[in-house]
Amino acid sequence: MSKSCFGKLPASVLVIVFLFFSIVAAGQAFYNTTNWRFSNPKQFGFAVSDLDFFDNNKGIAVGANGGIAYTTNGGTTWSYGNFSFLNFAGLQTSTSFQDVHFISSTTAYAVGSNGCMAKTTDGGANWSFVNNPLFRNARNVNTVWFLNENKGYIGGQHNTTPDLTPKLYFTLNGGATWDSIAAPTGGKTRVGYVNNPVGSFLWDINAKDKELYRIMFWDDNTGYICGSGLSTFEPIPNVSSTAPCNPTGTNTTTGSHHASLLWKFSNGILTDYSISKERLGYNGIYTTLPGACNYRYASNSIHTQTYKAMHIIDPNNVLLVSFNNNIVIRVNTAPGSITPNINAPGVNEIGTYQLLNAPTPPQNNSSALGAPIPANPVFGLSNPINIVKASNGKLLVPVLSPVLAPVNRMFTSTNNGTTWSEERWLPTGRNYSEFGGQGIDILPTGRIFIAGQNGVVADSIPGGQWASTYVQGTTGSFNKMDIADCNNIIAAGGGIIARTKDGGKTWDQVVRQDFINLNIGINSIAYATGNPAKAYFATSVGNIYRTTDMNIAPPALPTIDPVYSLSGFQMWDVATSGNDSVWVCGYTTTPSTAQNSRIFRSVNGGNTWTQVTAFPSNPSATNYLLRHIEFPTNLVGYASGTRDTIWKTTDGGVTWNKLPLPTPGVTPQITYNDMFALDANTVFLVGNGFPRKAIFRTTNGGSTW
């Protein structure tokens, strides 16, 4: 039974409000700093993607779920809120912020998904929406750079134009109006057949279907833009796979023209330095030429990467670190620097391109694996998006922590990316010590700030110890939460149970290492009604657990023992009514062609159990799988799951009847993700049936919805 700390709320209190802004223009912003606060972790908990300080005191961090945090005391304390806005259709939506630029003591800009651009003019305390060219079509705005409070640049996805090509957008008046600079055309790349009469083709490198991910300026006149590598797979004539491989009259596609986007901005003109196979010295042919006459020029993993992490070494040299696959490339764009095109004799490509790190770089080919780069071990630069340079010349690149075997890492280089060293940036011995990071900045004093996973923030002076005021009482990924009263709350998922005894001010956790080792997940939890000592747990391997001392004072841990087990089952949800009545729903895991749902019932606090099996079996593997159960009273209960299926009992779970479907005959049918019974007649359901996302309510016990 779902509970609040005030008991069941009256129907007049529990209201879902849909706001219709009939006279409000799309793009209106909402920066909420009051309604929802992080209970764990603290100071805030959204994943940080970017961090920018204007001076030694004022800084802004942005990230997931519309999160914006700002500090006015050098990161000692942070204020934060959630940013949302009305999209072009007039619906309130959130964003995932990707970039922020703090340009003056009062003005900063942040950009993100769904065409979002936000602006503050008071140092981060309040934010407004900035209309921009990518807003109307809800395209991602990935990067922003302003030269002063009014003149700035943004970039992201293409704007659904017929040519599918992104542009560099700029404003001269703080976002009031916008203009654009078209994508430049790059060098030459060869596609087609290596040894077939149909031949090959020399194409121009373009930006079709690519994204801009980072804009950076060296000064007002010189900057660089980097982005993704894969573009559209373009058609070329198809040939037979057997000799003599004659044309078939149809088309196939090629990807050997792909090139990681890199543009140079110089005095208002964009020049393409995108990283093609030819500019790296690869011809796209096996070391030993294949004999087949349908062999095509191929691509490789080096020239198709997405680059978000970029550092301008000087006006003519730029360093790039790929988002995946650990590729590091340094590009020289000085006037007169050229690279002979290996696939077009007599053609010189502008710029020189040096591959500094790659797991298995190909040697003048695309498919055979070459030897590692001499004297340079391969470094695991996982998902970097920022590079900064300390006053001593050291480059710093924080990276994300892997899900399996997590480890906190930052890569540093003292020779502009030629070689790298691995360092830590979080204090050791804490439950967040192996988190990863992506946002980084260096204050004028030289102090380094890094932020990342779950809002973790740490700082250090160069060569000093890393410190953090971050507090995380509990870790884990939680599936369910339940409330016994205003102070006692538990949440659980995987092998971790989080609990608070002071209404969420502080948390501790119970780690079931045996669950973790055996890959047992806690799917659901429930307190006995109003009893903070007794709780039940439903697991993914058919076990039901019980504790009678959940509220034991820390650091003591509660005793949690199994009270029921059924092999081959997943227990999905648990509900209680009173101190001794418990119900659990679940279904068989195998065989998938004959799954069936059951409800398990105890009226003596879990000491003994009975099974209710009066539910249809599942010949289609997706029918009638019960995942959620609610008992607002001892007699009335509801169960729901896949295929729009909702069942009801009025005799405490002894017998069950299928209720009318909320959306009969509509496909795909809804799979319900959660259910809340306010009382015996009022029930809420939420679920998905792509592309629909639905909330249903009944006020008459399920007769109508």
C-alpha positions as CSV (number, residue, x, y, z in Angstrom):
1,M,0.0,0.0,0.0
2,S,1.5,3.4,-1.0
3,K,1.6,5.7,2.0
4,S,2.3,9.3,2.9
5,C,3.6,10.4,6.3
6,F,0.1,11.8,6.9
7,G,-1.6,8.5,6.0
8,K,-3.8,8.3,2.9
9,L,-4.4,11.6,1.4
10,P,-8.0,12.7,0.6
11,A,-8.9,12.6,-3.1
12,S,-9.3,16.4,-3.0
13,V,-5.6,16.8,-2.0
14,L,-3.9,14.4,-4.5
15,V,-4.2,16.3,-7.8
16,I,-2.4,16.0,-11.1
17,V,-2.4,19.4,-12.7
18,F,-1.9,20.0,-16.4
19,L,-1.1,23.6,-17.1
20,F,-2.3,24.9,-20.4
21,F,-0.5,28.1,-21.4
22,S,-2.9,29.5,-23.9
23,I,-1.5,33.0,-23.9
24,V,2.1,32.3,-23.0
25,A,4.6,32.3,-25.8
26,A,6.6,29.2,-26.5
27,G,10.1,29.5,-25.0
28,Q,9.1,30.8,-21.6
29,A,11.5,29.6,-19.0
30,F,11.0,28.2,-15.5
31,Y,13.9,28.0,-13.2
32,N,12.7,26.2,-10.1
33,T,14.9,26.5,-7.0
34,T,12.4,25.7,-4.3
35,N,9.9,22.9,-5.1
36,W,12.4,20.0,-5.2
37,R,15.7,19.7,-3.3
38,F,18.2,16.9,-3.3
39,S,17.9,14.8,-0.2
40,N,20.9,12.6,-1.3
41,P,23.5,13.5,-2.4
42,K,24.4,17.0,-1.3
43,Q,25.0,19.7,-2.2
44,F,23.3,18.6,-5.4
45,G,22.9,15.4,-7.4
46,F,22.5,16.0,-11.1
47,A,25.4,14.8,-13.4
48,V,27.5,17.7,-14.4
49,S,28.6,17.9,-18.0
50,D,30.2,21.4,-18.0
51,L,31.7,23.8,-15.4
52,D,32.8,27.4,-15.9
53,F,34.2,30.0,-13.5
54,F,34.3,33.7,-14.3
55,D,36.7,34.6,-11.5
56,N,37.9,33.0,-8.2
57,N,34.4,33.2,-6.7
58,K,31.7,33.0,-9.4
59,G,31.1,29.7,-11.1
60,I,28.3,27.8,-12.9
61,A,27.8,24.0,-13.4
62,V,25.2,22.6,-15.8
63,G,24.1,19.1,-16.6
64,A,21.4,16.5,-16.8
65,N,17.7,17.0,-16.3
66,G,17.9,20.8,-16.6
67,G,20.3,21.1,-13.7
68,I,22.0,24.4,-13.1
69,A,24.1,25.2,-10.0
70,Y,26.0,28.4,-9.2
71,T,28.5,29.5,-6.5
72,T,29.5,32.9,-5.4
73,N,32.2,31.8,-2.9
74,G,34.6,29.8,-5.0
75,G,32.7,26.5,-4.8
76,T,32.4,26.3,-1.0
77,T,28.6,26.3,-1.3
78,W,26.3,25.9,-4.3
79,S,22.8,27.0,-5.1
80,Y,20.9,25.0,-7.7
81,G,17.7,24.6,-9.5
82,N,15.9,22.9,-12.4
83,F,15.5,24.7,-15.7
84,S,12.6,23.9,-18.0
85,F,10.9,25.8,-20.8
86,L,7.9,25.7,-23.2
87,N,8.8,24.1,-26.5
88,F,7.6,25.3,-29.8
89,A,4.4,23.3,-29.4
90,G,3.8,25.0,-26.0
91,L,4.5,22.0,-23.9
92,Q,6.8,22.4,-20.8
93,T,9.9,20.3,-21.4
94,S,13.3,19.9,-19.8
95,T,16.8,19.7,-21.3
96,S,20.1,18.0,-20.8
97,F,22.6,20.9,-20.7
98,Q,25.9,20.2,-22.6
99,D,27.8,23.5,-22.3
100,V,28.0,26.7,-20.4
101,H,30.0,29.9,-20.9
102,F,30.4,32.5,-18.2
103,I,31.3,35.6,-20.1
104,S,31.1,38.5,-17.6
105,S,30.5,38.9,-13.9
106,T,26.8,38.8,-14.5
107,T,26.2,37.1,-17.9
108,A,26.4,33.5,-18.8
109,Y,24.8,31.3,-21.5
110,A,24.0,27.5,-21.3
111,V,22.8,25.2,-24.1
112,G,21.4,21.7,-24.3
113,S,19.0,19.3,-25.9
114,N,15.5,20.0,-27.4
115,G,16.7,23.4,-28.8
116,C,17.3,24.9,-25.4
117,M,19.4,28.0,-24.7
118,A,19.3,29.8,-21.4
119,K,20.8,33.1,-20.2
120,T,21.5,34.6,-16.8
121,T,22.2,38.3,-16.2
122,D,22.7,38.1,-12.5
123,G,25.5,35.6,-12.2
124,G,23.3,32.4,-12.2
125,A,20.5,33.2,-9.7
126,N,17.9,33.6,-12.4
127,W,17.7,32.2,-15.9
128,S,15.6,33.1,-19.0
129,F,15.1,31.3,-22.3
130,V,16.9,32.5,-25.4
131,N,15.1,31.9,-28.7
132,N,17.5,30.4,-31.2
133,P,17.5,28.9,-34.7
134,L,17.5,25.3,-33.4
135,F,14.5,25.8,-31.0
136,R,11.6,25.5,-33.5
137,N,12.6,22.0,-34.6
138,A,13.8,20.9,-31.1
139,R,17.3,20.2,-32.4
140,N,20.2,19.8,-29.9
141,V,22.3,22.8,-29.2
142,N,25.6,21.2,-28.1
143,T,28.0,24.1,-27.7
144,V,28.2,27.8,-27.0
145,W,30.9,30.4,-26.9
146,F,30.5,34.2,-26.5
147,L,33.2,36.7,-27.1
148,N,31.4,39.3,-25.0
149,E,28.0,39.7,-23.5
150,N,26.4,40.2,-26.9
151,K,28.4,38.5,-29.6
152,G,28.5,34.7,-29.5
153,Y,28.2,31.4,-31.4
154,I,26.2,28.2,-31.0
155,G,26.2,24.9,-32.8
156,G,24.6,21.5,-32.7
157,Q,22.6,19.3,-35.0
158,H,21.5,20.3,-38.5
159,N,18.2,22.1,-38.5
160,T,16.2,19.6,-40.6
161,T,17.2,21.4,-43.8
162,P,17.1,19.4,-47.1
163,D,20.9,19.3,-47.2
164,L,21.1,17.9,-43.6
165,T,24.1,20.1,-43.0
166,P,24.7,21.9,-39.7
167,K,25.6,25.6,-39.5
168,L,27.5,27.8,-37.2
169,Y,25.0,30.3,-35.8
170,F,26.0,33.7,-34.3
171,T,24.3,36.6,-32.6
172,L,25.5,40.2,-32.2
173,N,22.9,41.2,-29.6
174,G,22.8,38.6,-26.9
175,G,20.5,36.2,-28.7
176,A,17.8,38.7,-29.8
177,T,18.5,37.9,-33.5
178,W,20.6,35.3,-35.3
179,D,22.5,34.8,-38.5
180,S,24.6,31.8,-39.7
181,I,27.7,30.8,-41.5
182,A,27.4,27.8,-43.9
183,A,29.4,24.7,-43.5
184,P,32.6,24.7,-45.5
185,T,33.6,22.0,-48.0
186,G,36.7,20.0,-47.2
187,G,39.3,18.1,-49.0
188,K,39.1,15.1,-51.3
189,T,38.3,11.5,-50.3
190,R,38.1,8.4,-52.5
191,V,35.1,6.0,-52.5
192,G,34.0,3.2,-54.8
193,Y,35.8,0.1,-56.1
194,V,39.5,-0.6,-55.8
195,N,39.9,-3.0,-58.8
196,N,36.7,-2.9,-60.8
197,P,35.9,-1.3,-64.2
198,V,33.1,0.6,-62.5
199,G,35.9,2.5,-60.8
200,S,36.2,4.9,-57.9
201,F,35.2,8.4,-57.3
202,L,36.9,11.4,-55.7
203,W,34.4,13.2,-53.4
204,D,34.5,16.5,-51.5
205,I,34.4,16.1,-47.7
206,N,31.2,17.7,-46.3
207,A,29.3,18.0,-43.1
208,K,26.1,16.3,-44.1
209,D,24.3,14.9,-41.0
210,K,27.1,15.7,-38.6
211,E,26.8,17.6,-35.3
212,L,28.9,20.4,-33.9
213,Y,30.0,19.5,-30.3
214,R,32.5,22.1,-29.3
215,I,33.2,25.8,-30.2
216,M,36.3,27.4,-28.8
217,F,38.1,30.7,-29.6
218,W,41.7,31.6,-29.1
219,D,40.9,35.3,-29.6
220,D,38.2,37.4,-31.2
221,N,39.3,36.4,-34.7
222,T,40.5,32.8,-34.4
223,G,38.6,29.7,-33.2
224,Y,37.9,26.0,-33.9
225,I,34.8,23.9,-34.1
226,C,34.8,20.1,-33.7
227,G,32.1,17.5,-33.9
228,S,31.0,14.1,-35.1
229,G,32.6,11.8,-37.7
230,L,29.8,9.6,-39.1
231,S,27.6,11.2,-41.7
232,T,25.1,9.7,-44.2
233,F,26.0,6.5,-46.1
234,E,25.9,7.7,-49.7
235,P,24.9,5.6,-52.8
236,I,27.3,4.3,-55.3
237,P,26.7,1.8,-58.1
238,N,26.4,-1.8,-57.0
239,V,28.3,-4.7,-58.7
240,S,27.9,-8.4,-58.6
241,S,29.9,-10.3,-55.9
242,T,31.1,-12.9,-58.5
243,A,33.5,-12.3,-61.3
244,P,33.6,-10.3,-63.4
245,C,31.6,-8.2,-60.9
246,N,29.5,-6.4,-63.5
247,P,27.2,-3.6,-62.5
248,T,23.8,-4.8,-61.3
249,G,21.8,-1.6,-62.2
250,T,21.2,-1.0,-58.5
251,N,22.9,1.0,-55.8
252,T,24.8,0.1,-52.6
253,T,26.2,2.5,-50.1
254,T,29.6,3.7,-48.9
255,G,31.0,5.1,-45.7
256,S,34.6,5.6,-46.6
257,H,34.0,9.3,-47.1
258,H,33.2,9.8,-43.4
259,A,35.5,12.3,-41.7
260,S,35.5,13.7,-38.1
261,L,34.4,17.3,-38.3
262,L,37.0,20.0,-37.6
263,W,36.6,23.6,-38.8
264,K,38.8,26.6,-38.3
265,F,37.3,30.1,-37.9
266,S,39.5,32.9,-39.1
267,N,38.2,36.4,-39.4
268,G,34.7,35.3,-40.1
269,I,35.6,32.5,-42.6
270,L,35.3,28.8,-41.9
271,T,37.9,26.4,-43.4
272,D,37.4,22.6,-43.3
273,Y,40.1,20.5,-41.6
274,S,37.9,17.5,-41.1
275,I,39.9,14.3,-40.4
276,S,39.5,12.1,-43.4
277,K,41.3,8.8,-44.0
278,E,43.5,10.5,-46.6
279,R,44.5,13.3,-44.2
280,L,45.7,10.7,-41.8
281,G,47.6,8.8,-44.5
282,Y,45.2,5.9,-44.9
283,N,44.1,4.8,-48.3
284,G,41.2,2.5,-47.2
285,I,42.7,-0.6,-48.7
286,Y,43.9,-3.8,-47.1
287,T,47.6,-4.2,-46.7
288,T,47.3,-7.1,-49.1
289,L,45.0,-6.0,-51.9
290,P,41.9,-8.3,-52.0
291,G,41.5,-10.1,-55.2
292,A,37.7,-9.7,-55.3
293,C,36.6,-7.2,-57.9
294,N,33.8,-5.9,-55.6
295,Y,36.1,-4.7,-52.9
296,R,35.4,-1.1,-52.0
297,Y,37.4,1.6,-50.3
298,A,36.7,1.2,-46.6
299,S,36.6,3.4,-43.5
300,N,38.3,2.8,-40.2
301,S,37.7,3.7,-36.6
302,I,40.3,6.5,-36.6
303,H,38.6,9.0,-39.0
304,T,35.0,8.4,-37.9
305,Q,35.1,9.5,-34.3
306,T,33.1,12.1,-32.5
307,Y,35.2,14.8,-30.8
308,K,33.9,16.8,-27.9
309,A,37.1,17.4,-26.0
310,M,39.3,20.1,-27.7
311,H,42.2,22.3,-26.7
312,I,43.6,25.1,-28.8
313,I,47.4,24.9,-28.3
314,D,48.0,28.1,-30.2
315,P,46.3,29.8,-33.2
316,N,47.6,27.1,-35.6
317,N,47.5,23.9,-33.5
318,V,44.6,22.1,-31.9
319,L,44.4,18.9,-29.9
320,L,41.4,16.6,-30.1
321,V,40.4,13.6,-27.9
322,S,37.6,11.4,-29.1
323,F,34.5,10.7,-27.1
324,N,34.9,7.0,-27.6
325,N,37.7,4.6,-28.6
326,N,40.6,6.6,-27.1
327,I,41.8,8.5,-30.2
328,V,44.0,11.5,-29.7
329,I,44.9,13.7,-32.7
330,R,46.9,16.9,-33.1
331,V,46.2,19.1,-36.1
332,N,48.5,21.8,-37.5
333,T,46.6,24.5,-39.5
334,A,49.5,26.9,-40.1
335,P,49.6,28.5,-43.6
336,G,51.6,26.3,-45.9
337,S,51.1,23.1,-43.9
338,I,50.0,20.3,-46.2
339,T,49.5,16.5,-46.4
340,P,49.7,14.8,-49.8
341,N,46.5,13.0,-50.5
342,I,47.4,9.3,-50.7
343,N,44.4,8.6,-52.9
344,A,44.8,11.5,-55.3
345,P,48.3,12.0,-56.6
346,G,49.1,15.7,-57.0
347,V,46.4,16.8,-54.6
348,N,47.6,18.3,-51.3
349,E,45.3,18.4,-48.3
350,I,45.6,21.5,-46.1
351,G,47.0,20.9,-42.6
352,T,49.1,18.1,-41.0
353,Y,47.6,15.4,-38.8
354,Q,49.4,13.5,-36.1
355,L,47.8,10.5,-34.5
356,L,49.0,10.4,-30.8
357,N,46.9,7.7,-29.2
358,A,44.9,4.8,-30.7
359,P,44.3,1.2,-29.5
360,T,45.1,-0.4,-32.8
361,P,45.8,2.2,-35.5
362,P,45.7,0.8,-39.1
363,Q,48.8,1.2,-41.1
364,N,47.9,2.7,-44.5
365,N,44.8,0.5,-44.6
366,S,41.4,0.2,-43.1
367,S,40.8,-3.4,-42.0
368,A,44.1,-5.1,-41.0
369,L,45.2,-4.0,-37.6
370,G,48.5,-2.2,-37.3
371,A,51.0,-2.2,-34.5
372,P,50.5,0.2,-31.6
373,I,52.2,3.6,-31.9
374,P,55.8,3.1,-30.7
375,A,56.7,4.2,-27.1
376,N,53.2,5.3,-26.3
377,P,50.9,3.0,-24.4
378,V,47.2,3.1,-25.1
379,F,45.3,5.2,-22.6
380,G,41.6,4.7,-21.7
381,L,40.3,8.2,-22.2
382,S,36.6,7.3,-21.7
383,N,34.0,9.9,-22.7
384,P,36.0,13.1,-22.2
385,I,34.3,16.4,-23.2
386,N,36.6,19.0,-21.7
387,I,40.4,19.7,-21.7
388,V,42.0,22.5,-19.7
389,K,45.5,23.7,-19.4
390,A,47.1,24.6,-16.1
391,S,49.6,27.5,-15.7
392,N,52.5,25.1,-15.7
393,G,51.5,23.8,-19.2
394,K,49.9,20.5,-18.0
395,L,46.7,19.4,-19.8
396,L,44.0,17.9,-17.7
397,V,41.2,15.6,-19.0
398,P,38.8,14.1,-16.5
399,V,36.9,11.0,-17.8
400,L,33.9,9.0,-16.8
401,S,34.1,6.0,-14.6
402,P,33.2,2.6,-16.1
403,V,30.1,0.9,-14.8
404,L,31.9,-2.3,-14.2
405,A,35.0,-2.0,-12.0
406,P,34.6,1.8,-11.6
407,V,37.7,3.8,-11.1
408,N,38.3,7.6,-10.7
409,R,40.7,8.9,-13.4
410,M,42.0,12.0,-15.0
411,F,44.6,12.0,-17.8
412,T,47.3,14.6,-17.9
413,S,49.9,15.5,-20.4
414,T,52.9,17.8,-20.2
415,N,53.7,17.7,-24.0
416,N,50.5,18.8,-25.6
417,G,49.0,15.3,-25.8
418,T,52.0,13.3,-27.1
419,T,52.1,11.1,-24.0
420,W,49.7,10.9,-21.0
421,S,49.7,10.0,-17.3
422,E,46.9,8.8,-15.2
423,E,45.9,10.6,-12.0
424,R,43.0,10.7,-9.5
425,W,40.9,13.8,-8.7
426,L,38.7,12.6,-5.8
427,P,39.6,11.9,-2.2
428,T,40.1,8.2,-1.4
429,G,38.2,6.1,1.1
430,R,34.7,7.6,0.4
431,N,31.7,6.0,-1.1
432,Y,32.0,8.3,-4.2
433,S,35.8,7.9,-4.6
434,E,35.5,6.1,-7.9
435,F,33.0,8.4,-9.5
436,G,33.9,10.0,-12.9
437,G,33.8,13.5,-14.1
438,Q,33.4,15.6,-17.3
439,G,33.2,19.3,-16.2
440,I,36.5,21.0,-15.4
441,D,37.8,24.6,-15.0
442,I,40.8,26.4,-13.6
443,L,40.3,29.5,-11.5
444,P,42.6,32.5,-11.9
445,T,44.4,31.5,-8.6
446,G,45.2,28.2,-10.3
447,R,42.8,26.1,-8.2
448,I,41.3,23.3,-10.3
449,F,37.6,22.4,-10.1
450,I,36.2,19.1,-11.5
451,A,32.5,18.0,-11.4
452,G,30.7,15.0,-12.7
453,Q,28.7,11.9,-11.8
454,N,25.8,12.5,-9.5
455,G,26.9,16.1,-8.9
456,V,30.3,15.2,-7.3
457,V,32.6,18.2,-7.0
458,A,36.2,18.3,-5.9
459,D,39.0,20.9,-6.0
460,S,42.7,21.2,-5.6
461,I,45.6,23.5,-6.0
462,P,48.2,22.2,-8.6
463,G,50.1,19.4,-6.9
464,G,48.0,19.5,-3.8
465,Q,45.5,17.2,-2.2
466,W,42.0,16.9,-3.6
467,A,39.2,18.0,-1.3
468,S,35.4,17.7,-1.6
469,T,32.4,18.9,0.5
470,Y,30.2,16.4,-1.4
471,V,28.1,14.1,0.9
472,Q,26.5,10.9,-0.3
473,G,24.8,9.0,2.4
474,T,23.8,6.2,0.1
475,T,24.7,4.9,-3.3
476,G,22.8,2.6,-5.7
477,S,20.1,2.6,-8.3
478,F,16.7,2.3,-6.7
479,N,13.6,0.7,-8.0
480,K,11.1,1.4,-5.2
481,M,10.6,3.7,-2.2
482,D,8.2,3.4,0.7
483,I,7.3,5.7,3.6
484,A,6.4,4.4,7.0
485,D,5.9,7.9,8.6
486,C,7.3,11.4,8.3
487,N,10.7,10.3,9.4
488,N,11.2,6.6,8.3
489,I,11.7,6.1,4.5
490,I,13.4,3.3,2.6
491,A,14.5,2.9,-1.0
492,A,15.9,-0.2,-2.6
493,G,17.4,-1.6,-5.8
494,G,20.0,-4.1,-6.8
495,G,21.6,-5.2,-3.5
496,I,21.4,-1.9,-1.7
497,I,18.7,-0.6,0.7
498,A,18.8,3.1,1.6
499,R,17.1,4.3,4.8
500,T,16.5,7.6,6.6
501,K,15.1,8.1,10.1
502,D,14.9,11.9,9.9
503,G,12.7,12.5,6.9
504,G,15.6,12.5,4.4
505,K,18.0,14.9,6.1
506,T,20.5,12.0,6.3
507,W,20.8,8.6,4.9
508,D,22.6,5.4,5.5
509,Q,22.5,2.1,3.6
510,V,22.4,-1.6,4.0
511,V,24.6,-3.4,1.4
512,R,23.7,-7.0,0.8
513,Q,26.9,-8.2,-0.8
514,D,25.4,-11.7,-1.2
515,F,22.7,-10.2,-3.4
516,I,25.3,-8.3,-5.4
517,N,27.6,-11.4,-5.8
518,L,24.6,-13.5,-7.0
519,N,23.1,-10.8,-9.2
520,I,19.9,-10.7,-7.0
521,G,17.9,-7.5,-7.5
522,I,15.4,-6.0,-5.0
523,N,12.5,-5.2,-7.2
524,S,10.2,-3.7,-4.6
525,I,9.8,-2.9,-0.9
526,A,7.0,-2.1,1.5
527,Y,6.6,-1.2,5.2
528,A,3.9,-2.8,7.2
529,T,1.3,-0.1,7.5
530,G,2.6,2.6,9.9
531,N,5.2,0.3,11.3
532,P,8.8,1.5,10.6
533,A,10.3,-1.6,12.1
534,K,8.7,-4.2,9.8
535,A,9.3,-4.3,6.0
536,Y,9.1,-6.8,3.1
537,F,11.3,-7.1,0.0
538,A,10.5,-8.8,-3.3
539,T,13.5,-10.0,-5.3
540,S,14.3,-11.0,-8.9
541,V,15.0,-14.7,-8.0
542,G,11.7,-15.6,-6.4
543,N,12.5,-14.8,-2.8
544,I,10.5,-12.7,-0.3
545,Y,12.5,-11.2,2.6
546,R,11.3,-9.7,5.8
547,T,12.8,-7.5,8.6
548,T,11.4,-6.7,12.0
549,D,14.0,-4.1,12.9
550,M,14.3,-1.9,9.9
551,N,14.4,1.2,12.1
552,I,17.3,0.0,14.3
553,A,19.6,2.9,15.0
554,P,22.7,3.2,12.8
555,P,25.4,2.1,12.7
556,A,23.6,-1.2,13.6
557,L,22.1,-2.9,10.6
558,P,18.7,-4.6,10.4
559,T,18.3,-8.4,10.1
560,I,16.7,-9.3,6.8
561,D,15.8,-12.9,6.3
562,P,13.9,-14.9,3.6
563,V,10.4,-15.9,4.5
564,Y,9.4,-17.4,1.1
565,S,11.1,-18.8,-2.0
566,L,9.9,-20.1,-5.3
567,S,12.5,-21.1,-7.9
568,G,11.9,-19.9,-11.5
569,F,10.0,-16.8,-10.4
570,Q,10.5,-13.1,-10.3
571,M,8.8,-11.3,-7.5
572,W,8.0,-7.9,-8.8
573,D,6.0,-5.9,-6.3
574,V,4.9,-6.1,-2.7
575,A,1.9,-4.4,-0.9
576,T,0.8,-4.4,2.7
577,S,-2.3,-3.5,4.6
578,G,-2.2,-3.4,8.4
579,N,0.6,-5.1,10.3
580,D,0.2,-8.7,9.1
581,S,-1.4,-8.7,5.6
582,V,1.1,-8.9,2.7
583,W,0.7,-9.5,-1.0
584,V,3.4,-10.1,-3.6
585,C,2.9,-10.4,-7.4
586,G,5.3,-11.9,-9.9
587,Y,5.6,-14.3,-12.8
588,T,7.7,-17.3,-14.0
589,T,10.9,-16.5,-15.8
590,T,11.1,-19.6,-17.9
591,P,10.1,-20.9,-20.3
592,S,9.3,-17.6,-22.1
593,T,6.6,-19.2,-24.2
594,A,4.6,-20.3,-21.2
595,Q,5.0,-17.6,-18.5
596,N,2.3,-17.2,-16.0
597,S,1.6,-14.7,-13.3
598,R,0.8,-15.4,-9.6
599,I,0.0,-13.5,-6.5
600,F,1.3,-14.7,-3.1
601,R,-0.7,-13.9,0.0
602,S,0.1,-13.9,3.7
603,V,-2.2,-12.9,6.6
604,N,0.2,-13.6,9.4
605,G,3.1,-11.3,8.7
606,G,4.8,-13.6,6.2
607,N,5.0,-16.7,8.3
608,T,3.0,-18.7,5.8
609,W,1.9,-18.0,2.2
610,T,-0.8,-19.1,-0.2
611,Q,-0.6,-18.8,-4.0
612,V,-3.3,-17.4,-6.3
613,T,-2.8,-18.9,-9.8
614,A,-6.1,-18.0,-11.5
615,F,-4.3,-15.9,-14.2
616,P,-4.0,-16.9,-17.8
617,S,-0.7,-18.4,-18.9
618,N,1.3,-16.5,-21.4
619,P,1.7,-18.2,-24.8
620,S,3.0,-15.0,-26.4
621,A,5.6,-14.2,-23.7
622,T,4.2,-10.7,-23.3
623,N,0.6,-11.3,-22.0
624,Y,-0.7,-10.7,-18.5
625,L,2.6,-10.3,-16.7
626,L,1.8,-8.8,-13.3
627,R,4.3,-6.3,-12.0
628,H,2.5,-4.0,-9.7
629,I,0.1,-4.5,-6.8
630,E,-1.8,-2.2,-4.4
631,F,-4.0,-2.8,-1.4
632,P,-5.7,0.4,-0.2
633,T,-7.7,-1.7,2.3
634,N,-7.6,-5.2,3.7
635,L,-10.1,-6.4,1.1
636,V,-9.8,-4.3,-2.0
637,G,-6.7,-4.7,-4.1
638,Y,-5.4,-4.0,-7.7
639,A,-2.8,-5.7,-9.8
640,S,-1.4,-4.5,-13.1
641,G,1.3,-5.2,-15.6
642,T,1.7,-5.7,-19.4
643,R,-0.8,-5.5,-22.2
644,D,-3.2,-3.0,-20.5
645,T,-4.0,-5.7,-18.0
646,I,-5.6,-4.7,-14.7
647,W,-7.1,-7.0,-12.1
648,K,-9.1,-6.3,-9.0
649,T,-10.0,-8.3,-5.8
650,T,-12.7,-7.4,-3.2
651,D,-12.0,-10.4,-0.9
652,G,-8.4,-9.8,0.2
653,G,-6.8,-11.4,-2.8
654,V,-8.6,-14.8,-2.8
655,T,-10.3,-14.2,-6.1
656,W,-9.5,-11.7,-8.9
657,N,-11.5,-10.2,-11.8
658,K,-10.1,-8.5,-14.9
659,L,-11.2,-4.9,-15.2
660,P,-12.2,-3.1,-18.4
661,L,-9.1,-1.9,-20.4
662,P,-8.5,1.9,-20.2
663,T,-7.7,1.9,-24.0
664,P,-9.4,-1.2,-25.5
665,G,-8.4,-2.0,-29.0
666,V,-5.5,0.4,-29.1
667,T,-2.1,-0.9,-30.1
668,P,0.6,-1.0,-28.9
669,Q,-1.0,-1.8,-25.6
670,I,0.3,0.0,-22.5
671,T,2.8,-1.6,-20.1
672,Y,2.2,-0.1,-16.7
673,N,5.3,1.1,-14.9
674,D,3.7,2.0,-11.6
675,M,0.4,2.2,-9.8
676,F,-1.0,4.1,-6.8
677,A,-4.3,3.4,-5.0
678,L,-5.4,6.4,-3.2
679,D,-8.4,4.6,-1.7
680,A,-10.7,1.6,-2.7
681,N,-12.1,3.5,-5.7
682,T,-9.4,5.9,-6.8
683,V,-6.4,4.4,-8.6
684,F,-3.7,6.0,-10.8
685,L,-1.7,4.1,-13.4
686,V,1.3,5.3,-15.5
687,G,2.8,3.5,-18.4
688,N,4.2,3.4,-21.9
689,G,3.1,2.0,-25.2
690,F,5.5,3.6,-27.7
691,P,5.1,6.3,-28.7
692,R,2.4,6.9,-26.1
693,K,3.1,7.8,-22.5
694,A,-0.1,7.6,-20.4
695,I,-1.5,8.5,-17.0
696,F,-4.9,6.8,-16.2
697,R,-7.2,7.4,-13.3
698,T,-10.3,5.7,-12.1
699,T,-12.6,7.1,-9.4
700,N,-15.1,4.3,-9.5
701,G,-13.0,1.2,-8.7
702,G,-12.0,0.5,-12.2
703,S,-15.3,0.5,-14.0
704,T,-14.2,3.5,-16.2
705,W,-10.8,5.2,-16.6
